[in-house]
């Protein structure tokens, strides 16, 4: 890493002010928010306007909004995104911390498909593969993704009074029970699977969002039940939440 250039950092700080709900800001508001000299803010804003990163508001020349150059850069960034590649990179970071198997999956109908996977370094570990397809209601990743669906879409996929296929004796088998668990997942932001897809494995998952704040994937950590405990579950929940947040950041979520 090279030296951080203060002027560039301050210009970035000005742009960051627009990550709040404020659509427009005046120079006095920027000055107060950043604690910078007024002359400094004036020069930085003038430069950002000149490069189309900011634009004066019509009929309010002393207020500013984000400029079209940021939209162009955002579109260029989005076009280059590759979920499996980005997912594998972040999954590797999480796996290095927890030494357990990490998956990233997406929803296809009522199935979850794994698009990235990093294996545990321990001798006893989960056997799975990228591209594997499993019933969403039997996995932590799948249940997390189902929790990201609108209520009507969930009801379409899982009509009332439907019996669901089971992978183990612990699998959820009724839509009513699944709906109840989905409500809990939406409330807490985490999904768990305890021996529901594999009788010897427990998992915890968190959602991954894109720049529209839509859940587009989920990340999970899978652990053999011989290593699972309440303390381990809490630690892994923190790790998978942080990993999902980092992957969401890579996808442009705020």
Secondary structure, DSSP 8 states (H G I E B T S, - for coil): -----HHHHHHHHHHHGGGSS-S-EEHHHHHHHHT--HHHHHHHHHHHHHTTSEEEETTEEEEEEE-HHHHHHHHHHHHT--HHHHHHHHHHHHHHHH-SEEEEEEEETTEEEEEEEE--SSSS-----TT-EEEGGGSHHHHHHHHTS-HHHHHHHS-TT-B---SSTTS--BHHHHHHHHHHHHHHS-EEEESSSSTTEEEEEEEEE-TTS-EEEEEEEEEEGGG--HHHHHHHHHHHHHHHHHHHHHTT--
